[in-house]
Amino acid sequence: MTSNPTLLVIPWLVLGAVWLVAAASQKAAVHRQPLSGRFLYVVLALLGFILLAKSGITALPGLGWLGVRFVPQLPAIFIAGFVLELAGALFAVWARLTLGGNWSGRPSLMANHELVTSGPYALARHPIYTGLLFAALGTALAIGEWRCLLGTFVLASAFLIKIQAEERLMMQAFADSYPAYRRRVKALIPGVL
């Protein structure tokens, strides 16, 4: 495996394809977060993904530091980053498929919503974000530029904002069972956060 940045696109394309195909099984929403409540985390997520993907951003005046490397450009570092990216993407796919029709792109309660606590949801309450963050961190390591590390941080900020809205909905919908699940399972990283 060479240090080919094009290789880094493949896990992200697989993620996108899984999301498109799985959207067909999405249940109807009975309650959704208003679109106005989505603005901040959507903008932050887009900015995070742009920073991860767009190397030309360093050509903007004053932003040349974003193209500076924070790790040496070595094949072993690229491979480690790619493996982390791939593992994160596969974890997110596992979580998305486990969630099934209960998934929604914005905080929502679906018809016949179920509290899923098995599979990756036994490890983290929001394993899709866990997987996406590890995939982003892997991309950042493989590319090695500060823009990617900043993009990962911005993505994490977006997910933390969205998690707050999702947690409020789950606490309302599953008032009897969600508090115990919340005490037992961390939000993103098992045993840590």
Backbone as a printed PyTorch tensor [residue, N CA C, xyz], in Angstrom:
tensor([[[  0.8640,  -1.1790,   0.0000],
         [  0.0000,   0.0000,   0.0000],
         [  0.9020,   1.2310,   0.0000]],

        [[  0.6890,   2.0870,  -0.9660],
         [  1.4800,   3.3130,  -1.0330],
         [  0.7180,   4.4600,  -0.3870]],

        [[  1.4000,   5.5860,  -0.2450],
         [  0.7690,   6.7660,   0.3540],
         [ -0.0640,   7.4950,  -0.6910]],

        [[ -1.1080,   6.8550,  -1.1700],
         [ -1.9680,   7.4030,  -2.2050],
         [ -3.2140,   8.0120,  -1.5690]],

        [[ -3.3210,   9.3460,  -1.5400],
         [ -4.4730,   9.9850,  -0.9070],
         [ -5.8120,   9.5870,  -1.5260]],

        [[ -5.8090,   9.1680,  -2.7970],
         [ -7.0530,   8.7500,  -3.4480],
         [ -7.6460,   7.5340,  -2.7380]],

        [[ -6.8030,   6.6980,  -2.1760],
         [ -7.2510,   5.5190,  -1.4340],
         [ -8.1280,   5.9150,  -0.2470]],

        [[ -7.8740,   7.0830,   0.3160],
         [ -8.6190,   7.5480,   1.4860],
         [-10.0750,   7.8790,   1.1660]],

        [[-10.3900,   8.0530,  -0.0930],
         [-11.7550,   8.3960,  -0.4960],
         [-12.6720,   7.1760,  -0.4180]],

        [[-12.1260,   5.9860,  -0.6130],
         [-12.9420,   4.7700,  -0.7220],
         [-13.8050,   4.5230,   0.5150]],

        [[-13.2750,   4.5240,   1.7410],
         [-14.1600,   4.3060,   2.9000],
         [-15.2770,   5.3500,   3.0100]],

        [[-14.9800,   6.5970,   2.6590],
         [-16.0050,   7.6480,   2.7150],
         [-17.0890,   7.4130,   1.6630]],

        [[-16.6980,   6.9320,   0.4840],
         [-17.6900,   6.6150,  -0.5510],
         [-18.5650,   5.4350,  -0.1260]],

        [[-17.9540,   4.4420,   0.5080],
         [-18.7250,   3.2950,   1.0150],
         [-19.7260,   3.7640,   2.0710]],

        [[-19.2880,   4.6390,   2.9700],
         [-20.1970,   5.2020,   3.9730],
         [-21.3890,   5.8730,   3.2960]],

        [[-21.1140,   6.7100,   2.3200],
         [-22.1820,   7.4120,   1.6080],
         [-23.1400,   6.4570,   0.9240]],

        [[-22.5950,   5.4160,   0.3000],
         [-23.4460,   4.4380,  -0.3870],
         [-24.3370,   3.6840,   0.6000]],

        [[-23.7740,   3.2810,   1.7310],
         [-24.5660,   2.5750,   2.7470],
         [-25.6850,   3.4790,   3.2440]],

        [[-25.3800,   4.7430,   3.4880],
         [-26.3960,   5.6770,   3.9740],
         [-27.5230,   5.8320,   2.9530]],

        [[-27.1750,   5.9320,   1.6630],
         [-28.2040,   6.0850,   0.6410],
         [-29.0940,   4.8530,   0.5540]],

        [[-28.4890,   3.6850,   0.5520],
         [-29.2610,   2.4420,   0.4510],
         [-30.1080,   2.2270,   1.7040]],

        [[-29.5290,   2.4660,   2.8790],
         [-30.2470,   2.2390,   4.1330],
         [-31.3760,   3.2370,   4.3500]],

        [[-31.3200,   4.3870,   3.6950],
         [-32.3740,   5.3930,   3.8600],
         [-33.7340,   4.8540,   3.4150]],

        [[-33.7390,   3.8640,   2.5510],
         [-34.9980,   3.2890,   2.0780],
         [-35.7680,   2.5890,   3.1890]],

        [[-35.0770,   2.1700,   4.2420],
         [-35.7430,   1.4460,   5.3330],
         [-36.0990,   2.3510,   6.5130]],

        [[-35.9110,   3.6540,   6.3450],
         [-36.1770,   4.6000,   7.4320],
         [-37.6730,   4.6630,   7.7360]],

        [[-37.9990,   4.5960,   9.0150],
         [-39.3870,   4.7120,   9.4560],
         [-39.8590,   6.1610,   9.3010]],

        [[-41.1600,   6.3430,   9.3190],
         [-41.7200,   7.6900,   9.2710],
         [-41.4710,   8.3940,  10.6050]],

        [[-41.1640,   9.6660,  10.5290],
         [-40.9220,  10.4430,  11.7440],
         [-42.2440,  10.9140,  12.3400]],

        [[-42.3510,  10.8240,  13.6690],
         [-43.5240,  11.3550,  14.3600],
         [-43.1840,  12.6770,  15.0450]],

        [[-41.8970,  12.9130,  15.2690],
         [-41.4330,  14.1880,  15.8370],
         [-40.0080,  14.4230,  15.3620]],

        [[-39.7630,  15.6000,  14.7910],
         [-38.4170,  15.9600,  14.3170],
         [-37.9800,  17.2800,  14.9220]],

        [[-36.6800,  17.4030,  15.0940],
         [-36.1320,  18.6810,  15.5150],
         [-36.4170,  19.6910,  14.3980]],

        [[-36.8730,  20.8900,  14.7360],
         [-37.1170,  21.9010,  13.6970],
         [-35.8410,  22.1810,  12.9050]],

        [[-36.0170,  22.5160,  11.6360],
         [-34.8600,  22.7960,  10.7840],
         [-33.9980,  23.9160,  11.3610]],

        [[-34.6200,  24.8930,  12.0100],
         [-33.8530,  25.9980,  12.5810],
         [-32.8790,  25.5220,  13.6540]],

        [[-33.2060,  24.4370,  14.3370],
         [-32.3320,  23.8970,  15.3710],
         [-31.1370,  23.1470,  14.8190]],

        [[-31.1350,  22.8910,  13.5310],
         [-30.0640,  22.1210,  12.8930],
         [-28.9340,  22.9850,  12.3630]],

        [[-29.1840,  24.2610,  12.1940],
         [-28.2780,  25.1300,  11.4530],
         [-26.8260,  25.0290,  11.9150]],

        [[-26.5820,  25.2030,  13.2120],
         [-25.2120,  25.2570,  13.7130],
         [-24.4620,  23.9520,  13.4680]],

        [[-25.0550,  22.8050,  13.8360],
         [-24.2850,  21.5740,  13.6650],
         [-24.1430,  21.1640,  12.2030]],

        [[-25.0860,  21.5520,  11.3500],
         [-24.9440,  21.2490,   9.9240],
         [-23.7950,  22.0740,   9.3280]],

        [[-23.7450,  23.3600,   9.6650],
         [-22.6650,  24.2210,   9.1620],
         [-21.3140,  23.7200,   9.6660]],

        [[-21.2390,  23.3740,  10.9530],
         [-19.9770,  22.8670,  11.5060],
         [-19.5710,  21.5480,  10.8450]],

        [[-20.5240,  20.6520,  10.6400],
         [-20.2060,  19.3650,   9.9940],
         [-19.7020,  19.5870,   8.5680]],

        [[-20.3580,  20.4630,   7.8220],
         [-19.9060,  20.7540,   6.4500],
         [-18.5000,  21.3400,   6.4520]],

        [[-18.2480,  22.2740,   7.3490],
         [-16.9160,  22.8680,   7.4490],
         [-15.8810,  21.7940,   7.8000]],

        [[-16.2200,  20.9140,   8.7340],
         [-15.3020,  19.8390,   9.1110],
         [-14.9650,  18.9440,   7.9330]],

        [[-15.9880,  18.5480,   7.1680],
         [-15.7420,  17.6790,   6.0100],
         [-14.9630,  18.4100,   4.9190]],

        [[-15.2200,  19.7020,   4.7360],
         [-14.4590,  20.4790,   3.7460],
         [-12.9910,  20.5300,   4.1340]],

        [[-12.7130,  20.7640,   5.4050],
         [-11.3260,  20.8010,   5.8630],
         [-10.6430,  19.4500,   5.6820]],

        [[-11.3760,  18.3690,   5.8740],
         [-10.7990,  17.0340,   5.6830],
         [-10.5100,  16.7590,   4.2070]],

        [[-11.3690,  17.2670,   3.3270],
         [-11.2990,  16.8740,   1.9280],
         [-10.5540,  17.8410,   1.0230]],

        [[-10.5700,  19.1060,   1.3170],
         [-10.1250,  20.1190,   0.3620],
         [ -8.7510,  20.6700,   0.6860]],

        [[ -7.7520,  20.1910,  -0.0200],
         [ -6.3980,  20.6850,   0.2310],
         [ -6.2040,  22.0930,  -0.3150]],

        [[ -6.9720,  22.5200,  -1.2990],
         [ -6.8310,  23.8570,  -1.8700],
         [ -7.1920,  24.9620,  -0.9010]],

        [[ -7.8060,  24.6080,   0.2250],
         [ -8.1960,  25.6120,   1.2200],
         [ -6.9730,  26.3360,   1.7760]],

        [[ -5.8220,  25.7050,   1.6830],
         [ -4.5990,  26.3290,   2.2030],
         [ -4.1340,  27.4690,   1.3040]],

        [[ -4.7250,  27.5970,   0.1100],
         [ -4.3620,  28.6910,  -0.7940],
         [ -5.0560,  29.9970,  -0.4010]],

        [[ -6.0320,  29.9340,   0.4810],
         [ -6.7120,  31.1420,   0.9270],
         [ -5.7360,  31.9930,   1.7430]],

        [[ -5.7990,  33.3210,   1.5800],
         [ -4.8610,  34.1980,   2.2980],
         [ -4.8670,  33.9510,   3.8070]],

        [[ -3.6770,  33.7810,   4.3530],
         [ -3.5340,  33.6190,   5.7950],
         [ -3.7870,  32.2140,   6.3080]],

        [[ -4.1640,  31.2960,   5.4330],
         [ -4.4890,  29.9440,   5.8850],
         [ -3.4640,  28.9080,   5.4350]],

        [[ -2.3180,  29.3620,   4.9990],
         [ -1.2810,  28.4400,   4.5440],
         [ -0.8320,  27.4620,   5.6100]],

        [[ -0.9440,  27.8490,   6.8930],
         [ -0.5450,  26.9680,   7.9930],
         [ -1.3890,  25.6960,   8.0350]],

        [[ -2.5910,  25.7530,   7.4520],
         [ -3.4470,  24.5650,   7.4640],
         [ -2.8570,  23.4280,   6.6240]],

        [[ -1.9840,  23.7750,   5.6780],
         [ -1.3490,  22.7560,   4.8480],
         [ -0.0490,  22.2250,   5.4110]],

        [[  0.3720,  22.7530,   6.5380],
         [  1.6050,  22.2870,   7.1840],
         [  1.3400,  20.9250,   7.8190]],

        [[  2.3160,  20.0520,   7.7200],
         [  2.1630,  18.7030,   8.2660],
         [  2.3950,  18.6940,   9.7820]],

        [[  1.6010,  17.8980,  10.4820],
         [  1.8110,  17.7260,  11.9320],
         [  2.4560,  16.3840,  12.2340]],

        [[  2.6000,  15.5340,  11.2290],
         [  3.3360,  14.2660,  11.3420],
         [  4.2100,  14.1240,  10.0970]],

        [[  5.3060,  13.3860,  10.1980],
         [  6.1460,  13.1920,   9.0120],
         [  5.4110,  12.4020,   7.9360]],

        [[  5.7780,  12.6270,   6.7010],
         [  5.1530,  11.9260,   5.5810],
         [  5.8770,  10.5920,   5.3690]],

        [[  5.3790,   9.5770,   6.0940],
         [  5.9780,   8.2480,   6.0360],
         [  4.9060,   7.2230,   5.6620]],

        [[  5.2790,   6.2030,   4.8830],
         [  4.2930,   5.1790,   4.5270],
         [  3.6280,   4.5250,   5.7490]],

        [[  4.3810,   4.3010,   6.8160],
         [  3.8060,   3.6530,   8.0030],
         [  2.7210,   4.5230,   8.6420]],

        [[  2.9240,   5.8290,   8.6460],
         [  1.9160,   6.7410,   9.2150],
         [  0.6860,   6.7660,   8.3160]],

        [[  0.9060,   6.7870,   7.0000],
         [ -0.2300,   6.7580,   6.0730],
         [ -1.0450,   5.4780,   6.2700]],

        [[ -0.3730,   4.3500,   6.3600],
         [ -1.0650,   3.0660,   6.5310],
         [ -1.8320,   3.0480,   7.8500]],

        [[ -1.2120,   3.5180,   8.9270],
         [ -1.9010,   3.5580,  10.2220],
         [ -3.1460,   4.4340,  10.1340]],

        [[ -3.0280,   5.5790,   9.4660],
         [ -4.1780,   6.4670,   9.2980],
         [ -5.2760,   5.8080,   8.4810]],

        [[ -4.8870,   5.1430,   7.3930],
         [ -5.8810,   4.4760,   6.5490],
         [ -6.5870,   3.3660,   7.3150]],

        [[ -5.8540,   2.5880,   8.0860],
         [ -6.4570,   1.5030,   8.8700],
         [ -7.4350,   2.0810,   9.8990]],

        [[ -7.0520,   3.1740,  10.5550],
         [ -7.9460,   3.8290,  11.5130],
         [ -9.1930,   4.3730,  10.8120]],

        [[ -9.0030,   4.9870,   9.6520],
         [-10.1330,   5.4930,   8.8660],
         [-11.0760,   4.3580,   8.4840]],

        [[-10.5210,   3.2800,   7.9840],
         [-11.3290,   2.1360,   7.5630],
         [-12.0640,   1.5200,   8.7490]],

        [[-11.3790,   1.3560,   9.8750],
         [-12.0250,   0.7930,  11.0710],
         [-13.1630,   1.6970,  11.5470]],

        [[-12.9360,   3.0100,  11.5500],
         [-13.9820,   3.9490,  11.9420],
         [-15.1740,   3.8860,  11.0090]],

        [[-14.9040,   3.8270,   9.7090],
         [-15.9920,   3.7490,   8.7220],
         [-16.7950,   2.4630,   8.8990]],

        [[-16.1160,   1.3510,   9.1100],
         [-16.8170,   0.0710,   9.2960],
         [-17.6320,   0.0760,  10.5880]],

        [[-17.1160,   0.7030,  11.6310],
         [-17.8530,   0.8070,  12.8900],
         [-19.1150,   1.6510,  12.6860]],

        [[-19.0020,   2.7570,  11.9490],
         [-20.1640,   3.6070,  11.6670],
         [-21.1960,   2.8490,  10.8310]],

        [[-20.7450,   2.0820,   9.8610],
         [-21.6610,   1.2810,   9.0330],
         [-22.3710,   0.2470,   9.9000]],

        [[-21.6260,  -0.4340,  10.7600],
         [-22.2270,  -1.4210,  11.6690],
         [-23.3130,  -0.7580,  12.5230]],

        [[-22.9930,   0.4200,  13.0610],
         [-23.9500,   1.1400,  13.9000],
         [-25.1780,   1.5570,  13.0930]],

        [[-24.9650,   2.0360,  11.8770],
         [-26.0880,   2.4760,  11.0340],
         [-27.0030,   1.3060,  10.6950]],

        [[-26.4120,   0.1750,  10.3530],
         [-27.2220,  -1.0010,  10.0070],
         [-27.9390,  -1.5590,  11.2350]],

        [[-27.3010,  -1.4870,  12.3950],
         [-27.9250,  -1.9470,  13.6380],
         [-29.1200,  -1.0710,  13.9980]],

        [[-28.9990,   0.2170,  13.7860],
         [-30.0750,   1.1510,  14.1050],
         [-31.2690,   0.9800,  13.1680]],

        [[-31.0130,   0.5740,  11.9550],
         [-32.0810,   0.2870,  11.0000],
         [-32.9990,   1.4680,  10.7580]],

        [[-34.3100,   1.2160,  10.7640],
         [-35.3050,   2.2340,  10.4650],
         [-35.4450,   3.3030,  11.5180]],

        [[-34.8000,   3.1400,  12.6650],
         [-34.8570,   4.1530,  13.7190],
         [-33.9530,   5.3500,  13.4320]],

        [[-33.1140,   5.2350,  12.4000],
         [-32.1680,   6.2940,  12.0820],
         [-32.8710,   7.4600,  11.3940]],

        [[-32.3640,   8.6540,  11.6420],
         [-32.7940,   9.8540,  10.9320],
         [-31.6150,  10.8070,  10.8720]],

        [[-31.5700,  11.6020,   9.8280],
         [-30.4830,  12.5650,   9.6670],
         [-30.5290,  13.7060,  10.6570]],

        [[-31.6690,  13.9310,  11.2440],
         [-31.7620,  14.9560,  12.2850],
         [-32.4560,  14.3510,  13.4880]],

        [[-32.2250,  14.8900,  14.6700],
         [-32.8380,  14.3150,  15.8690],
         [-34.3570,  14.1660,  15.6890]],

        [[-34.8150,  12.9170,  15.7750],
         [-36.2180,  12.5990,  15.5060],
         [-36.6660,  11.4120,  16.3200]],

        [[-37.9630,  11.3440,  16.5170],
         [-38.5800,  10.1310,  17.0320],
         [-39.3620,   9.5300,  15.8770]],

        [[-39.1250,   8.2760,  15.6270],
         [-39.7520,   7.6060,  14.4940],
         [-40.9800,   6.8310,  14.9690]],

        [[-41.8240,   6.4830,  14.0290],
         [-42.9780,   5.6460,  14.3530],
         [-42.4690,   4.3210,  14.9180]],

        [[-43.0510,   3.8800,  16.0180],
         [-42.6270,   2.6350,  16.6800],
         [-41.1270,   2.6410,  16.9820]],

        [[-40.6350,   3.7740,  17.4270],
         [-39.2080,   3.9330,  17.7290],
         [-38.7930,   2.9400,  18.8080]],

        [[-37.6580,   2.3160,  18.5940],
         [-37.1130,   1.3640,  19.5580],
         [-35.8170,   1.9300,  20.1270]],

        [[-35.5730,   1.6490,  21.3840],
         [-34.2920,   2.0110,  21.9770],
         [-33.3280,   0.8690,  21.6850]],

        [[-32.3790,   1.1210,  20.8170],
         [-31.4040,   0.1010,  20.4220],
         [-30.2210,   0.1810,  21.3750]],

        [[-29.9310,  -0.9330,  22.0480],
         [-28.8260,  -0.9730,  23.0130],
         [-27.8930,  -2.1560,  22.7580]],

        [[-28.0350,  -2.7910,  21.6150],
         [-27.1980,  -3.9600,  21.3030],
         [-26.1470,  -3.6020,  20.2570]],

        [[-25.2690,  -4.5420,  19.9930],
         [-24.2240,  -4.3230,  19.0000],
         [-23.3520,  -3.1500,  19.3990]],

        [[-23.0800,  -2.2220,  18.4700],
         [-22.2300,  -1.0770,  18.8010],
         [-22.8740,  -0.1550,  19.8340]],

        [[-24.2040,  -0.2320,  19.9630],
         [-24.9160,   0.5980,  20.9460],
         [-24.7230,   0.0890,  22.3700]],

        [[-24.1170,  -1.0730,  22.5290],
         [-23.7280,  -1.5530,  23.8510],
         [-22.3630,  -0.9650,  24.2420]],

        [[-21.6460,  -0.4270,  23.2530],
         [-20.3220,   0.1560,  23.4900],
         [-20.3680,   1.6760,  23.6210]],

        [[-21.2410,   2.3100,  22.8410],
         [-21.3850,   3.7720,  22.8520],
         [-22.8240,   4.1140,  22.4980]],

        [[-23.3500,   5.1690,  23.1160],
         [-24.7310,   5.5550,  22.8280],
         [-24.8710,   6.1740,  21.4450]],

        [[-23.7970,   6.7050,  20.9140],
         [-23.8230,   7.3500,  19.5970],
         [-22.6800,   6.7950,  18.7330]],

        [[-22.7080,   5.4870,  18.4570],
         [-21.5710,   4.8630,  17.7670],
         [-21.3830,   5.3050,  16.3280]],

        [[-22.4150,   5.8260,  15.6800],
         [-22.2060,   6.3510,  14.3230],
         [-21.2040,   7.4970,  14.3940]],

        [[-21.3850,   8.3940,  15.3580],
         [-20.4560,   9.5150,  15.5020],
         [-19.0800,   9.0310,  15.9300]],

        [[-19.0470,   8.0080,  16.7760],
         [-17.7620,   7.4250,  17.1750],
         [-17.0080,   6.9630,  15.9360]],

        [[-17.6820,   6.2000,  15.0950],
         [-17.0550,   5.6990,  13.8730],
         [-16.6210,   6.8120,  12.9420]],

        [[-17.4920,   7.8040,  12.7540],
         [-17.1500,   8.9190,  11.8730],
         [-15.9570,   9.7110,  12.4030]],

        [[-15.9000,   9.8910,  13.7180],
         [-14.7650,  10.6210,  14.2850],
         [-13.4600,   9.8460,  14.1470]],

        [[-13.5140,   8.5330,  14.3450],
         [-12.2940,   7.7400,  14.1590],
         [-11.8920,   7.7110,  12.6900]],

        [[-12.8700,   7.6720,  11.7930],
         [-12.5580,   7.7290,  10.3590],
         [-11.9160,   9.0720,  10.0190]],

        [[-12.4610,  10.1520,  10.5670],
         [-11.8920,  11.4860,  10.3220],
         [-10.4800,  11.5880,  10.9000]],

        [[-10.2880,  11.0490,  12.0950],
         [ -8.9660,  11.0690,  12.7080],
         [ -7.9710,  10.2570,  11.8700]],

        [[ -8.4230,   9.1420,  11.3260],
         [ -7.5720,   8.3460,  10.4400],
         [ -7.2060,   9.1040,   9.1810]],

        [[ -8.1780,   9.7900,   8.5990],
         [ -7.9080,  10.6230,   7.4190],
         [ -6.8910,  11.7040,   7.7700]],

        [[ -7.0940,  12.3390,   8.9150],
         [ -6.1690,  13.3970,   9.3530],
         [ -4.7550,  12.8570,   9.5140]],

        [[ -4.6270,  11.6900,  10.1090],
         [ -3.3020,  11.0940,  10.3050],
         [ -2.6710,  10.7270,   8.9600]],

        [[ -3.4520,  10.1270,   8.0760],
         [ -2.9170,   9.7080,   6.7810],
         [ -2.4890,  10.9060,   5.9290]],

        [[ -3.2850,  11.9630,   5.9200],
         [ -2.9240,  13.1570,   5.1450],
         [ -1.8640,  13.9510,   5.8880]],

        [[ -2.0140,  14.0270,   7.2030],
         [ -0.9790,  14.6260,   8.0380],
         [ -0.9540,  16.1350,   8.0950]],

        [[ -1.9680,  16.8160,   7.5670],
         [ -1.9860,  18.2710,   7.5730],
         [ -2.8930,  18.7950,   8.6840]],

        [[ -2.5260,  19.9800,   9.2090],
         [ -3.2980,  20.5900,  10.2910],
         [ -4.7530,  20.8240,   9.9040]],

        [[ -5.0470,  21.0730,   8.6260],
         [ -6.4260,  21.3180,   8.2050],
         [ -7.3060,  20.1200,   8.5370]],

        [[ -6.7600,  18.9170,   8.4000],
         [ -7.5290,  17.7010,   8.6710],
         [ -7.7620,  17.5170,  10.1670]],

        [[ -6.7590,  17.8460,  10.9480],
         [ -6.9200,  17.7640,  12.4010],
         [ -7.9550,  18.7870,  12.8750]],

        [[ -7.8900,  19.9960,  12.3140],
         [ -8.8870,  21.0170,  12.6250],
         [-10.2780,  20.5550,  12.1710]],

        [[-10.3520,  19.9470,  10.9860],
         [-11.6280,  19.4300,  10.4820],
         [-12.2180,  18.3790,  11.4000]],

        [[-11.3740,  17.5190,  11.9570],
         [-11.8400,  16.4990,  12.8990],
         [-12.3810,  17.1470,  14.1660]],

        [[-11.7010,  18.1630,  14.6550],
         [-12.1590,  18.8890,  15.8430],
         [-13.5050,  19.5790,  15.5730]],

        [[-13.6420,  20.1880,  14.4030],
         [-14.8900,  20.8750,  14.0490],
         [-16.0220,  19.8510,  13.9320]],

        [[-15.7330,  18.6980,  13.3210],
         [-16.7370,  17.6250,  13.2400],
         [-17.1580,  17.1630,  14.6310]],

        [[-16.1980,  16.9820,  15.5090],
         [-16.5110,  16.5600,  16.8760],
         [-17.4170,  17.5840,  17.5500]],

        [[-17.1560,  18.8640,  17.3240],
         [-18.0060,  19.9210,  17.8860],
         [-19.4300,  19.8130,  17.3570]],

        [[-19.5690,  19.5700,  16.0580],
         [-20.8950,  19.4170,  15.4540],
         [-21.6330,  18.2310,  16.0680]],

        [[-20.9330,  17.1180,  16.2160],
         [-21.5680,  15.9250,  16.7770],
         [-21.9720,  16.1280,  18.2330]],

        [[-21.1460,  16.8210,  19.0040],
         [-21.4890,  17.0690,  20.4060],
         [-22.7470,  17.9310,  20.5310]],

        [[-22.9000,  18.8970,  19.6350],
         [-24.1140,  19.7170,  19.6310],
         [-25.3320,  18.8590,  19.2770]],

        [[-25.1810,  18.0240,  18.2600],
         [-26.3000,  17.1760,  17.8180],
         [-26.6540,  16.1270,  18.8770]],

        [[-25.6510,  15.6170,  19.5480],
         [-25.8800,  14.6220,  20.6020],
         [-26.7730,  15.1940,  21.6960]],

        [[-26.5870,  16.4510,  22.0460],
         [-27.4160,  17.0620,  23.0830],
         [-28.8910,  17.0160,  22.7010]],

        [[-29.1960,  17.3340,  21.4540],
         [-30.5900,  17.3000,  20.9950],
         [-31.1160,  15.8680,  20.9780]],

        [[-30.2940,  14.9300,  20.5350],
         [-30.7200,  13.5220,  20.4990],
         [-30.9530,  12.9770,  21.9050]],

        [[-30.0810,  13.3540,  22.8280],
         [-30.2300,  12.8910,  24.2080],
         [-31.5400,  13.3870,  24.8230]],

        [[-31.8810,  14.6550,  24.5570],
         [-33.1460,  15.1920,  25.0840],
         [-34.3320,  14.3890,  24.5540]],

        [[-34.3370,  14.0790,  23.2700],
         [-35.4320,  13.2960,  22.6880],
         [-35.5080,  11.8920,  23.2880]],

        [[-34.3660,  11.2520,  23.4420],
         [-34.3570,   9.8920,  23.9890],
         [-34.8130,   9.8820,  25.4490]],

        [[-34.4300,  10.8990,  26.2010],
         [-34.8620,  10.9810,  27.6030],
         [-36.3810,  11.1560,  27.6850]],

        [[-36.9620,  11.8920,  26.7500],
         [-38.4160,  12.0620,  26.7270],
         [-39.1150,  10.7890,  26.2790]],

        [[-38.6140,  10.1910,  25.2150],
         [-39.2790,   9.0280,  24.6260],
         [-39.1250,   7.7690,  25.4710]],

        [[-37.9870,   7.6380,  26.1340],
         [-37.7070,   6.4230,  26.9010],
         [-37.3550,   6.7920,  28.3420]],

        [[-38.2440,   7.5320,  28.9750],
         [-38.0070,   8.0420,  30.3330],
         [-37.7380,   6.9280,  31.3410]],

        [[-38.2780,   5.7380,  31.1060],
         [-38.0840,   4.6270,  32.0390],
         [-36.7520,   3.9060,  31.8400]],

        [[-36.2930,   3.8020,  30.5900],
         [-35.1130,   2.9800,  30.3200],
         [-33.8600,   3.7650,  29.9150]],

        [[-34.0170,   4.9510,  29.3460],
         [-32.8460,   5.6710,  28.8570],
         [-31.8990,   6.1430,  29.9580]],

        [[-32.4080,   6.6190,  31.1040],
         [-31.4610,   7.0520,  32.1550],
         [-30.4980,   5.9380,  32.5850]],

        [[-30.9930,   4.7110,  32.7280],
         [-30.1130,   3.5960,  33.1180],
         [-29.1180,   3.2860,  32.0060]],

        [[-29.5770,   3.3110,  30.7620],
         [-28.7040,   3.0820,  29.6080],
         [-27.6180,   4.1620,  29.5670]],

        [[-28.0250,   5.3860,  29.8290],
         [-27.1010,   6.5200,  29.8190],
         [-26.0440,   6.3880,  30.9140]],

        [[-26.4170,   5.8830,  32.0540],
         [-25.4380,   5.6720,  33.1430],
         [-24.4860,   4.5250,  32.8100]],

        [[-24.9770,   3.5370,  32.1150],
         [-24.2180,   2.3180,  31.8280],
         [-23.2610,   2.4790,  30.6380]],

        [[-23.6660,   3.2580,  29.6230],
         [-22.9050,   3.3390,  28.3700],
         [-22.5230,   4.7890,  28.0890]],

        [[-21.2490,   5.0230,  27.8360],
         [-20.7520,   6.3640,  27.5230],
         [-21.2680,   6.8110,  26.1540]],

        [[-21.2400,   8.1090,  25.9120],
         [-21.7870,   8.6730,  24.6740],
         [-20.9700,   8.2930,  23.4360]],

        [[-19.6510,   8.4430,  23.4880],
         [-18.8430,   8.2480,  22.2890],
         [-17.7200,   7.2200,  22.4100]],

        [[-17.0010,   7.2640,  23.5150],
         [-15.8350,   6.3940,  23.6480],
         [-16.0360,   5.5170,  24.8850]],

        [[-16.1030,   4.1930,  24.6950],
         [-16.3530,   3.2980,  25.8260],
         [-15.4280,   3.5760,  27.0070]],

        [[-16.0480,   3.7580,  28.1680],
         [-15.3070,   3.9690,  29.4080],
         [-14.6770,   5.3330,  29.5750]],

        [[-14.8060,   6.2300,  28.5760],
         [-14.1240,   7.5210,  28.6470],
         [-15.0970,   8.7020,  28.5510]],

        [[-15.7950,   8.8130,  27.4500],
         [-16.6400,   9.9790,  27.1870],
         [-17.9900,   9.5640,  26.6340]]])
